[in-house]
Amino acid sequence: QVQLVESGGGLVEPGGSLRLSCSASGFTFRPYIMSWYRQAPGKEREWVATISVGSTWTNYADSVKGRCTISRDNAKNTLYLQMNSLKPEDTAVYYCNANPPSVHWGQGTQVTVSS
């Protein structure tokens, strides 16, 4: 079955960095535009970043533009999000999914930015 497994989150101080990974299985990863999404406590899930099938273009939410880099390895069925200069407002559970998203969501990975 379709599985999306996010990892790489953790507790980091403001200004720190994290690299999130998303391992996909149960479907052919390559043909899909993929995105990262996040959900902060008490808020709706929001879109963070998108990458095209062949990594030829990327797009970012204004809130993370210039601080995050999305990438993918189609051979490994893996999506990445490099997050730098983290801020407390980046605290959220981060998810990967296709864009537009399928009904299959993973458990997410918690990112907490706090001193």
ROLOKOL-868550 format. One record per residue (C-alpha): residue number from 1; residue in three letters; x, y, z. Coordinates in nm, 4 decimals. Layout:
BEGIN
+------+------+----------+----------+----------+
| resi | resn |       xx |       yy |       zz |
+------+------+----------+----------+----------+
|  NUM |  ala |        X |        Y |        Z |
...
+------+------+----------+----------+----------+
END
This chain:
BEGIN
+------+------+----------+----------+----------+
| resi | resn |       xx |       yy |       zz |
+------+------+----------+----------+----------+
|    1 |  gln |   0.0000 |   0.0000 |   0.0000 |
|    2 |  val |   0.0990 |   0.3641 |  -0.0339 |
|    3 |  gln |   0.3317 |   0.4734 |   0.2444 |
|    4 |  leu |   0.4955 |   0.8061 |   0.3131 |
|    5 |  val |   0.7421 |   0.8044 |   0.6010 |
|    6 |  glu |   0.8834 |   1.1371 |   0.7139 |
|    7 |  ser |   1.1924 |   1.1661 |   0.9330 |
|    8 |  gly |   1.4637 |   1.4058 |   1.0391 |
|    9 |  gly |   1.2698 |   1.6338 |   1.2679 |
|   10 |  gly |   1.3771 |   1.7299 |   1.6163 |
|   11 |  leu |   1.4365 |   2.0068 |   1.8650 |
|   12 |  val |   1.6628 |   2.2823 |   1.7388 |
|   13 |  glu |   1.7513 |   2.6305 |   1.8576 |
|   14 |  pro |   1.6530 |   2.9360 |   1.6553 |
|   15 |  gly |   1.8968 |   2.9808 |   1.3704 |
|   16 |  gly |   1.9670 |   2.6107 |   1.3494 |
|   17 |  ser |   1.9212 |   2.3674 |   1.0625 |
|   18 |  leu |   1.7474 |   2.0399 |   0.9939 |
|   19 |  arg |   1.7208 |   1.8119 |   0.6936 |
|   20 |  leu |   1.3898 |   1.6328 |   0.6606 |
|   21 |  ser |   1.3469 |   1.3181 |   0.4540 |
|   22 |  cys |   1.0391 |   1.1474 |   0.3153 |
|   23 |  ser |   1.0588 |   0.7899 |   0.1968 |
|   24 |  ala |   0.7811 |   0.6855 |  -0.0405 |
|   25 |  ser |   0.6718 |   0.3316 |  -0.1161 |
|   26 |  gly |   0.3775 |   0.1467 |  -0.2656 |
|   27 |  phe |   0.3517 |   0.3724 |  -0.5687 |
|   28 |  thr |   0.5694 |   0.5014 |  -0.8491 |
|   29 |  phe |   0.7226 |   0.8162 |  -0.7034 |
|   30 |  arg |   0.8847 |   0.9487 |  -1.0192 |
|   31 |  pro |   0.5806 |   1.0866 |  -1.2102 |
|   32 |  tyr |   0.4490 |   1.2976 |  -0.9253 |
|   33 |  ile |   0.5042 |   1.6596 |  -0.8393 |
|   34 |  met |   0.5858 |   1.6432 |  -0.4685 |
|   35 |  ser |   0.5468 |   1.8887 |  -0.1856 |
|   36 |  trp |   0.6141 |   1.9426 |   0.1796 |
|   37 |  tyr |   0.3340 |   2.0603 |   0.4043 |
|   38 |  arg |   0.3245 |   2.1491 |   0.7727 |
|   39 |  gln |   0.0726 |   2.1818 |   1.0497 |
|   40 |  ala |   0.1393 |   2.3960 |   1.3540 |
|   41 |  pro |  -0.0522 |   2.3448 |   1.6788 |
|   42 |  gly |  -0.4041 |   2.4804 |   1.6484 |
|   43 |  lys |  -0.3641 |   2.5691 |   1.2815 |
|   44 |  glu |  -0.4634 |   2.4229 |   0.9485 |
|   45 |  arg |  -0.2144 |   2.2234 |   0.7454 |
|   46 |  glu |  -0.0317 |   2.4535 |   0.5040 |
|   47 |  trp |   0.1805 |   2.4103 |   0.1965 |
|   48 |  val |   0.5554 |   2.4720 |   0.2339 |
|   49 |  ala |   0.7359 |   2.3814 |  -0.0885 |
|   50 |  thr |   0.6952 |   2.1991 |  -0.4194 |
|   51 |  ile |   0.9350 |   2.0335 |  -0.6621 |
|   52 |  ser |   0.8681 |   1.9246 |  -1.0180 |
|   53 |  val |   0.9010 |   1.5695 |  -1.1449 |
|   54 |  gly |   1.2485 |   1.6220 |  -1.2882 |
|   55 |  ser |   1.3619 |   1.8765 |  -1.0268 |
|   56 |  thr |   1.3631 |   2.1461 |  -1.2931 |
|   57 |  trp |   1.1642 |   2.3897 |  -1.0839 |
|   58 |  thr |   1.0782 |   2.4508 |  -0.7226 |
|   59 |  asn |   0.8390 |   2.6814 |  -0.5435 |
|   60 |  tyr |   0.8263 |   2.7954 |  -0.1831 |
|   61 |  ala |   0.5847 |   2.9581 |   0.0544 |
|   62 |  asp |   0.6878 |   3.3138 |   0.1338 |
|   63 |  ser |   0.7353 |   3.2137 |   0.4975 |
|   64 |  val |   1.0241 |   2.9779 |   0.4130 |
|   65 |  lys |   1.1597 |   3.1251 |   0.0886 |
|   66 |  gly |   1.5351 |   3.1740 |   0.1055 |
|   67 |  arg |   1.5696 |   2.9480 |   0.4093 |
|   68 |  cys |   1.4545 |   2.6103 |   0.2766 |
|   69 |  thr |   1.5534 |   2.3927 |  -0.0180 |
|   70 |  ile |   1.3390 |   2.1086 |  -0.1473 |
|   71 |  ser |   1.5003 |   1.8273 |  -0.3441 |
|   72 |  arg |   1.4262 |   1.4731 |  -0.4534 |
|   73 |  asp |   1.6008 |   1.1535 |  -0.5514 |
|   74 |  asn |   1.3695 |   0.9625 |  -0.7832 |
|   75 |  ala |   1.5954 |   0.6580 |  -0.7840 |
|   76 |  lys |   1.5549 |   0.6342 |  -0.4067 |
|   77 |  asn |   1.1886 |   0.7411 |  -0.3958 |
|   78 |  thr |   1.2904 |   1.0056 |  -0.1449 |
|   79 |  leu |   1.2010 |   1.3703 |  -0.0957 |
|   80 |  tyr |   1.4087 |   1.6108 |   0.1121 |
|   81 |  leu |   1.3697 |   1.9486 |   0.2776 |
|   82 |  gln |   1.6796 |   2.1316 |   0.3940 |
|   83 |  met |   1.5758 |   2.3900 |   0.6497 |
|   84 |  asn |   1.8161 |   2.6645 |   0.7580 |
|   85 |  ser |   1.7881 |   2.9703 |   0.9809 |
|   86 |  leu |   1.4986 |   2.8092 |   1.1600 |
|   87 |  lys |   1.2548 |   3.0283 |   1.3502 |
|   88 |  pro |   1.0140 |   2.9467 |   1.6343 |
|   89 |  glu |   0.7271 |   2.9946 |   1.3893 |
|   90 |  asp |   0.8606 |   2.6991 |   1.1886 |
|   91 |  thr |   0.7536 |   2.4711 |   1.4745 |
|   92 |  ala |   0.5095 |   2.2209 |   1.3256 |
|   93 |  val |   0.4614 |   1.8644 |   1.2129 |
|   94 |  tyr |   0.5984 |   1.8343 |   0.8609 |
|   95 |  tyr |   0.4455 |   1.6059 |   0.5999 |
|   96 |  cys |   0.5236 |   1.5126 |   0.2431 |
|   97 |  asn |   0.2683 |   1.4312 |  -0.0234 |
|   98 |  ala |   0.2016 |   1.4738 |  -0.3893 |
|   99 |  asn |   0.0736 |   1.8039 |  -0.5212 |
|  100 |  pro |  -0.2223 |   1.8096 |  -0.5256 |
|  101 |  pro |  -0.2102 |   1.5816 |  -0.2217 |
|  102 |  ser |  -0.3438 |   1.2304 |  -0.2189 |
|  103 |  val |  -0.5507 |   1.0919 |   0.0663 |
|  104 |  his |  -0.2453 |   0.9037 |   0.1892 |
|  105 |  trp |  -0.0649 |   1.1032 |   0.4565 |
|  106 |  gly |   0.2242 |   0.9803 |   0.6662 |
|  107 |  gln |   0.2666 |   1.0331 |   1.0369 |
|  108 |  gly |   0.4780 |   1.3418 |   0.9825 |
|  109 |  thr |   0.7940 |   1.4484 |   1.1620 |
|  110 |  gln |   0.7913 |   1.7008 |   1.4452 |
|  111 |  val |   1.0081 |   2.0093 |   1.4145 |
|  112 |  thr |   1.0389 |   2.2204 |   1.7268 |
|  113 |  val |   1.2364 |   2.5433 |   1.7200 |
|  114 |  ser |   1.2981 |   2.6745 |   2.0666 |
|  115 |  ser |   1.5738 |   2.8048 |   2.2886 |
+------+------+----------+----------+----------+
END
